[in-house]
Amino acid sequence: MSSQNIKLENSELTAELCYSAFLSLPDIEKENFISRFLNNINSKAVAISSSGKLLSKKQYVAHVESISKEVNDGNFISHDDILENME
């Protein structure tokens, strides 16, 4: 969508105007916009790993799923084991 298709009221782009402009797009451009928007959201950092690495939503979900799999497979150290090893 080019900026010439957006009409401004008093030089302000209102949410209503933005929504109206979106609705006037062809379906394929609406889908492309939503896809780019969701990809942008998913690429933003939503968590920080214990090593300080920024994680996107997809990376964080994958990390949590990996940890859950390890726990389900029995690959973990219990709190009691840690306490015993500290003594």
N, C-alpha and C positions, 0 to 999 in steps of 0.2 A: 504494500500500500504506500503510495507516495504522499508526501506531506501536503500536496496540493488538494488532496481529497478530504483533508480535515478542515472543517470550518471552525473558526475560533470565535467565541463570544467575549468581547472585551479583552482580547489577547490571553484568555485563560482556557486551557484544555481541561474541561470538566470531565468527571467520571461518566456522566451521561453522554457527552460527545464521544468519548473514547469507546464506550459500549456501542453506541450507534454506528460508529465507524467500523467496529469489529463485525457487527451484524450485517453490514453492507458488503463484507468481503465474500468472494466466492468460497464455496465449501472447502475446496482444497487448500486455500490460503488460511482459512480458519483452522483446519487441521494442522497445517505447518506451524502456525503461530502457537497453538496449544502444545504441540510437540516440542518446539524450541523452548517454550516457557517451562515445561516440565523438566526438560533436560537441564536447563539452567538451574532450576531449584535443586535437582538431584546432584549437581556438580558443586554446590556450595558446601563449605565445611559445616558440619553439624555436631562434630565431636572431636576430641583430641585424645590420641592414644596415650598410653602411659609413657611412651618414649617421646611424646611431644609432636607426633605426626598429625596433621590435620586430616580428618576423614570426611568424605562426602557421605550423604545419606546411604548410597548404595554400598560404599566401603564399610560403613558402620554396621549395616544390616548383615553383610557378609561376615564381618568380624564376630558379631554376636552369634550368628548361625554356626560358625566354626567352633566357637567356645562351647556352645550347646552340644554340638556333636562330640567334642572331646569329653565333656561331662557324661553324656549318655554312654560313651564307650568305656567309661571308668577311668579315664586319664586325667586325674586330678589329685591334689593333696588335700586331705581334710584339715579342718581347723585344729582338731586334736593332734594330728600328726605334726603339724607345724609347731604347736606348743611343746610336744615331746622333743622335737629336734632342737628347740631353743634351750632346753635344760641341760 
